[in-house]
Each structure stands twice: as C-alpha cells, then as structure tokens.
Amino acid sequence: MLAELDLVTTAVMTALVVFVAGTVFLLETVLRRDEAAGRVWALGFLGAILTSLLYLAWAADPEAFWAVVAGNAAFVAGTGAMWIACRLYNGRTYRTATAVVLGLSALVAAATVVEAPLVGDWAGATWTFGSLVVLAAAAGVECFRGVLGAARTAWVLGGVLLIEGAFFLARLVAFLVLGPDDPFFQAWFGSIAVGILTVILIVVAVIVTSVLRAGRAELRHQRVLAGADDMVTGILTEGRFGATLDSVVARAAVRGVALTVIEVRLDDLAHIATAFGDEARREAITVWREAVRAHAPLFSVMGEDGEGGIVLVTAASSPSAARREAMTLYRGSFDALGQLSGVGLPVVGVGVALTDVVGYDAGTLLRVARRSAVSGFSSADSAVVVARSADA
C-alpha cells in the first residue's frame, strides 16, 4: 500500500490533516483563553503545522533546501513543546526544559546546514531523529507522572508520544545501519511512512489534549463555585494547596504530629461526557465536590489535584481512624453520585498516605495518596486503599 503513494501526495495528505486538526486546537485555545499548558500544547501543534507545510514545500521543490532546515528544526521544537506542556500540566518547572528544546532545535538546524554538501536531502537526519527520540520519550514519560498520570485519558497521549519516540529510535538505527536508499528503510522508515504515522498520531493527540484541557477548564469553573479562596470550607487551587501542604507537614514534623493525606478521585468523567453530554459531566463533578466537602474531617484542608481529584490533609490519631475517615468520604461520594439520574455512575477511588508510613515529605505523601486512589479504581478488595509503603 505504501508503494502506491508518492512523496508529494503523502506530503499533501499529511499537511492537510495536521493543518485542520492543529488549527481547530489553536482556535479553541484562543476562544478559551487557555492556561499555560493548553497554550504550549497549541504551540506544539503549530510546530506540527509548520513542519508539514515546510516538508510539503520541499517535496514539491527539491531545490528548496531551506524548507528542510526549517522543517527539521520545527519538528524538534513542536515535539519539545509537547514535553514542556506536559510538565506545565503537572505543575513542574519548565525553564530547563525550554532551554533544552531551544538548544536541540538550534543544533538540528545548524547540523542540517553543515551536512548539506555531504548528505544532501538527508542532512541533519541523525540529529533530528535523535532529538525526537529524547523529547518524545521525555514527554511520554511525563504523561504517566503527577496529575497526568492520575488521569487515565493522559495515558493515551503518553502512548502516542512513546510510539513516536520508539519509531524514530528504530528509524535512527535503520538510517545508520542500512542507509536512506535501502529498500527496507524506504518502505518502513521513509518519508511516506512518516507521513502516515503523523496523520494517525496527530489526530489522537488533538483529541486527548482537548479532553485534558476541557477537564482543566471544568476545574477552574468549579473552583469559583466552591469558593476556592476559603481555606476553611473551600477547595484550594493546586498551587495554594501545595504551599499549604508543605507548611503543614513541616510544622507537624517538628512537633511530631502524625498526619494523613487522603486523595479522592473520580474516574470515567470523559466517558460520561461522551455518553451523556458535558452537562451531565459538570453535574457529576459539582455533586461530587459538594459531597467531599460535606464529609471531610472538620479541621482538614482540601485542595485540587488535577482533573477529578481532591486531596485532604488532616491529623491522624491512628491508621484505623484514617481509614474510617477515608471510608466516610468514599461512601458520601458514592451515595451522592448514585442520586444522579440519567448519568453513568463514575468510579470513585480513595487513597490514604500516613506520615507514620511514608514520612514527612509533602511531595511523597501526595504522590502516594494519588497512586493509592488510582489503585482503588480497579481494586478487587476495596475502593479505599491505605498505602503500606512509600513505594505504593
């Protein structure tokens, strides 16, 4: 089938699909006035659009070598933007990652220019493939960490990025071992194969990032409804809760006070939106948040933890008492969601991390509670999972 396609046809097809999908995401970004992660994802898709158009220009006019230089750099920059956006979504720093992406993009452009007299159209290929392997793999791994790792929808994006990394690793090896003129390389790793893979991956990536962004927008909407600035009865934003958790844990460590961190998570929100509409999804989130607030321990501090996650920190008199509090939150959430009509019941998972088990590190407590809550989605014993070690 690949043999029946020519380079120009594949380039036009790839450019058309990438342009339409990427433009839709870009327009939504402008209309939504998106947050940082969404804006950088939009830059990633803009990089994909530029890459496709530049390679199309080269396919139409092989003498336009400038398009290869710019296309290679845009390809690396676009993939790097996906990595930076994933880090932003997870609330991690981005300056070092930005410097790495800019450095690799400049290196690829320079290598393409330098190698042109010797290699021709494949100038800079080794550097481009290697950079894509590193950046795609880094972005893919980021999708299985932190807030993204707790949202199963993000696993699809992680899979897409890891597939891209694996493909370009295989392409790099084949390029170095067989050379670009080898029939096997042309059939499975040539420009036509890359174009077809790009079409598949870009469509999946646009869908998944749109879902993730919609979930983030929903959280911002619910934050206003719930009174996020009220530290007694409200649900704090991720940033404010993170700072509060650091402070509480530090003071508890000095005084030797045991704490428990409890994470309550919802699964299947994306499926509810698909099956019953976004209004049903919003209703489920509203009801669930109110249930968590109503059943939370009296003097606990609550905060958001990404899409479909609320985390609490409170004093822990004993592990059994912490588990009872977690069970109260689970039953309250389950009963409230069960009252919804015409909506599939979301899966609720509750994870518990104790300082007596995990230690007094705020980041570790949050990570362990989150992973335990995700484990509760599929646990055969109980939807409430109490971590038994920091490796949970």
Secondary structure, DSSP 8 states (H G I E B T S, - for coil): -GGG--HHHHHHHHHHHHHHHHHHHHHHHHHHT--HHHHHHHHHHHHHHHHHHHHHHHHH-TT-HHHHHHHHHHHHHHHHHHHHHHHHHTT---HHHHHHHHHHHHHHHHHHHHHHHHHGGGTTHHHHHHHHHHHHHHHHHHTTSHHHHHSHHHHHHHHHHHHHHHHHHHHHHHHHHT-TTSHHHHHHHSHHHHHHHHHHHHHHHHHHHHHHHHHHHHHHHHHHHHTTT-TTTS-B-HHHHHHHHHHHHHHHHHHT--EEEEEEEEE-HHHHHHHH-HHHHHHHHHHHHHHHHHHS-TT-EEEE-STTEEEEEEE-S-HHHHHHHHHHHHHHHHHHHHT-SSS---EEEEEEEEHHHH-S-HHHHHHHHHHHHHHHHH-SS-SEEE-SSTT-
